[in-house]
Amino acid sequence: MRFLFKILFTMLVFCAGFALGVYSLPIMMAPPSPTQTALSEVANHAKFTAVFSKDLKGSDFLHFGEGDVFIGEHTIGFEGRLAPGPDYRLYLSPTFVENEAEFEQHKNTMQFVSAVTSFNGFIVDVPKGVDVSKFKTVVVWCETFGEFITAGTYQ
């Protein structure tokens, strides 16, 4: 009986440590957030703005974003907060999506923009040849776990 308890306890500690590592490693590896000056510069040159909200169907206490997004011809900036996680990706979508099923349904029509590695704001470059005005929604998606994080409509 004692041996079984030790095995179960060891498995529980291992699982808890693994889960804590998956959650905390992206936070520890995240680059510094952009400065307010840099975000203001992106905001001043933005063609569109969007808002990330925690109130979307696919968002929950572990998968959310809240703040303002500034979409320009060459850069996209975000001022706010994302729930930390691994392997976040930023997409532009011609259709508004707000959960995993909708994202998967429309993923083939979306434009991948960049990886997102900062959770308290970010600035990413728009790939050459991408016309942001052909899309209407900006989406953050966790590629590794197939989790919807947040989205905002900009036109």
C-alpha angles and dihedrals in degrees: 000000000000091000091053091050091052092051093048092046092049091050091049092051091047092051092047091049092048092050091047090050093050089052100041103038095072089050093052093045096045116119118236116285116255117268121257088246092056092047091048090053091053091046092051091055097042120124092195140019132207137181126228110213134190090220099081122120093243096046124092138161092289098038116047147109132203129183145059127310123204115202118196134168092260106018141033119206131189126200111190140046136305124193104254118254145136129276101007116182130195118221136179114220133192087211130053111246128182108175143033096268094052091045092052091046093054102029093106090061094050130096118229108224109175148317114271115218103161122076102191098058132318144201119210133176120246109234116253113267095026114125107205091196089069090067133057108195136053115209135191113207133178104228098190097055099026091239127154110227107176146316140198133196116230103177 
